[in-house]
Amino acid sequence: MTFYSADYLSQQANVTSTLGIVMLLITFVLMAVGLVATMRHRLNTRYRDLTIIALLSFLFFAGIQYTDYQTMVTKNSQQSQMGTFATQFAENQNVSSKKVYFNSTTLTDGMLVKEGKKYYSITLSKDQKAYSLTRVYLFNEKVEVVQ
């Protein structure tokens, strides 16, 4: 089981997928080259077909990038909520934020908190404006802590 520190959750960096962007750029360049070749050799339909294939590939990769962007925006919103919750939780419990660890990077009901050698389960209200703590005990206390 992996636990994340409150500092890690509040300062987590966003990493974008460069492979998708590279594929998008490559297909755009191929499409531009195909358009130029089509204009030069108007009678040769081979270039026109390659340009259409490049255009369809470009649209496909652009759609994938847009979907990834929407997912990333949602995930970033959830992670920022968790970062805020983690720092407020540490303040409410009168514990240093360096000594509190959570097993989730997003704010979810039933997540676990490691505070020293004690573990707690957090139950969130329906509107996620309140929480309650319940002491829990782990079967396997082998945990990985990410700071």
C-alpha positions as CSV (number, residue, x, y, z in Angstrom):
1,M,0.0,0.0,0.0
2,T,1.3,3.4,-0.9
3,F,0.9,6.5,1.2
4,Y,1.5,10.1,0.0
5,S,2.7,13.0,2.2
6,A,0.6,16.1,2.5
7,D,3.5,18.1,1.0
8,Y,3.6,15.8,-2.0
9,L,-0.1,16.1,-2.5
10,S,-0.1,19.9,-2.3
11,Q,3.0,20.3,-4.6
12,Q,2.4,17.6,-7.2
13,A,3.6,18.6,-10.6
14,N,1.6,18.0,-13.8
15,V,3.3,15.9,-16.4
16,T,1.9,16.0,-20.0
17,S,2.1,13.2,-22.5
18,T,4.7,14.2,-25.0
19,L,4.2,11.2,-27.2
20,G,0.8,12.3,-28.2
21,I,2.0,15.8,-29.0
22,V,4.9,14.4,-31.1
23,M,2.5,12.2,-33.0
24,L,0.2,15.2,-33.6
25,L,3.1,17.3,-34.9
26,I,4.4,14.5,-37.2
27,T,1.0,13.9,-38.8
28,F,0.6,17.7,-39.2
29,V,4.0,17.9,-41.1
30,L,3.1,14.9,-43.2
31,M,-0.3,16.5,-44.1
32,A,1.5,19.8,-45.1
33,V,4.0,17.9,-47.2
34,G,1.2,16.0,-48.8
35,L,-0.7,19.2,-49.6
36,V,2.4,20.7,-51.3
37,A,3.1,17.5,-53.2
38,T,-0.6,17.4,-54.3
39,M,-0.4,20.9,-55.6
40,R,2.8,20.2,-57.6
41,H,1.6,17.0,-59.1
42,R,-2.1,17.5,-59.7
43,L,-2.5,14.6,-62.0
44,N,-0.9,12.1,-59.6
45,T,-3.6,10.9,-57.2
46,R,-1.1,9.1,-55.0
47,Y,-0.2,12.3,-53.2
48,R,-3.9,13.3,-52.7
49,D,-4.5,9.9,-51.1
50,L,-1.5,10.2,-48.8
51,T,-2.7,13.7,-47.8
52,I,-6.2,12.4,-46.9
53,I,-4.6,9.6,-44.8
54,A,-2.4,12.2,-43.0
55,L,-5.4,14.5,-42.5
56,L,-7.4,11.6,-41.0
57,S,-4.5,10.6,-38.8
58,F,-4.1,14.2,-37.6
59,L,-7.8,14.4,-36.7
60,F,-7.5,11.1,-34.8
61,F,-4.5,12.2,-32.8
62,A,-6.1,15.6,-32.1
63,G,-9.1,13.9,-30.8
64,I,-7.0,11.7,-28.5
65,Q,-5.1,14.8,-27.2
66,Y,-8.4,16.6,-26.5
67,T,-9.7,13.6,-24.6
68,D,-6.5,13.4,-22.6
69,Y,-6.7,17.1,-21.9
70,Q,-10.2,16.8,-20.5
71,T,-9.1,13.9,-18.3
72,M,-6.1,15.9,-17.1
73,V,-8.2,18.9,-16.2
74,T,-10.5,16.7,-14.1
75,K,-7.6,14.9,-12.4
76,N,-5.8,18.2,-11.6
77,S,-9.0,19.6,-10.1
78,Q,-9.4,16.5,-7.9
79,Q,-5.7,16.6,-6.9
80,S,-5.8,20.2,-5.9
81,Q,-8.8,19.5,-3.7
82,M,-6.8,16.7,-2.1
83,G,-3.8,19.0,-1.5
84,T,-6.0,21.5,0.2
85,F,-7.7,18.8,2.3
86,A,-4.4,17.4,3.3
87,T,-3.0,20.7,4.7
88,Q,-6.3,21.5,6.4
89,F,-6.4,18.0,7.9
90,A,-2.9,18.4,9.4
91,E,-3.9,21.7,10.9
92,N,-7.1,20.3,12.4
93,Q,-5.3,17.4,13.9
94,N,-2.5,19.6,15.3
95,V,0.1,17.5,13.5
96,S,2.9,18.7,11.2
97,S,2.0,18.2,7.5
98,K,5.3,16.2,7.2
99,K,4.0,13.5,9.5
100,V,0.6,12.9,7.8
101,Y,0.3,10.5,4.8
102,F,-2.7,9.6,2.7
103,N,-3.2,6.5,0.5
104,S,-5.0,8.4,-2.2
105,T,-4.0,11.3,-4.5
106,T,-7.7,12.3,-4.9
107,L,-10.3,13.1,-2.3
108,T,-12.3,9.9,-1.9
109,D,-14.5,8.4,0.8
110,G,-12.8,5.6,2.8
111,M,-9.3,6.7,2.2
112,L,-6.7,5.9,4.8
113,V,-4.5,8.3,6.8
114,K,-1.2,7.3,8.4
115,E,-0.4,9.5,11.4
116,G,2.7,8.3,13.1
117,K,2.1,4.6,13.7
118,K,-1.6,4.9,13.8
119,Y,-4.0,4.5,10.8
120,Y,-7.4,6.1,10.3
121,S,-10.1,5.7,7.8
122,I,-11.8,9.0,6.6
123,T,-15.5,9.0,6.0
124,L,-16.6,12.1,4.0
125,S,-20.0,13.7,4.1
126,K,-22.1,13.6,0.9
127,D,-21.1,17.2,0.1
128,Q,-17.5,16.6,1.1
129,K,-17.5,19.5,3.5
130,A,-17.1,17.4,6.7
131,Y,-15.3,14.2,7.6
132,S,-15.0,11.7,10.5
133,L,-12.1,9.6,11.5
134,T,-12.2,5.9,12.5
135,R,-9.2,4.1,13.8
136,V,-8.3,1.1,11.6
137,Y,-5.7,-1.6,11.8
138,L,-3.8,-3.0,8.8
139,F,-3.3,-6.7,8.2
140,N,0.0,-6.0,6.4
141,E,1.9,-3.0,7.8
142,K,4.3,-3.0,4.9
143,V,3.7,0.5,3.4
144,E,5.5,2.6,1.0
145,V,5.7,6.3,1.8
146,V,6.1,8.8,-1.1
147,Q,7.2,12.2,0.0
